[in-house]
Amino acid sequence: QVQLVESGGGMVEVGGSLKISCIAPESSHFRLRTMAWYRQTPGKHRVLVASISSLDGAPKYIDAVKGRFTISRDDDKNTMALQMISLRPEDTGVYYCNSANLPGDWGQGTQVTVSS
């Protein structure tokens, strides 16, 4: 099993910033995977909010976070991050990292709460 570990979540006020991180084990072939951040809110499915290519590092974002979120990766450290600014209440949720294509086992996620 691939154990992904997310961290860095917390509670911030509207307009605040937060950076969350993810680390994958050495056995995950991290550098070969296009990776993504997903968000889940109570009663809803996980939604992919940002991804980053394994080929050229090109990022993709859903419209709701464009210009506010920045995804990055460090293949030497098997880590990925999501810098979030200008946070809104609708950004609240549990954030997970996983492959953008054929996600494997899920980690525990990290809670992000934006208070108004």
HELIX and SHEET records of a PDB file:
HELIX    1   1 GLU A   26  SER A   28  5                                   3    
HELIX    2   2 PHE A   30  LEU A   32  5                                   3    
HELIX    3   3 ASP A   63  VAL A   65  5                                   3    
HELIX    4   4 PRO A   89  ASP A   91  5                                   3    
SHEET    1   A 4 VAL A   5  SER A   7  0                                        
SHEET    2   A 4 LEU A  18  ILE A  23 -1                                        
SHEET    3   A 4 THR A  79  MET A  84 -1                                        
SHEET    4   A 4 PHE A  69  ASP A  74 -1                                        
SHEET    1   B 6 GLY A  10  GLU A  13  0                                        
SHEET    2   B 6 THR A 110  SER A 115  1                                        
SHEET    3   B 6 GLY A  93  SER A  99 -1                                        
SHEET    4   B 6 MET A  35  GLN A  40 -1                                        
SHEET    5   B 6 VAL A  47  ILE A  52 -1                                        
SHEET    6   B 6 PRO A  59  TYR A  61 -1                                        
END                                                                             
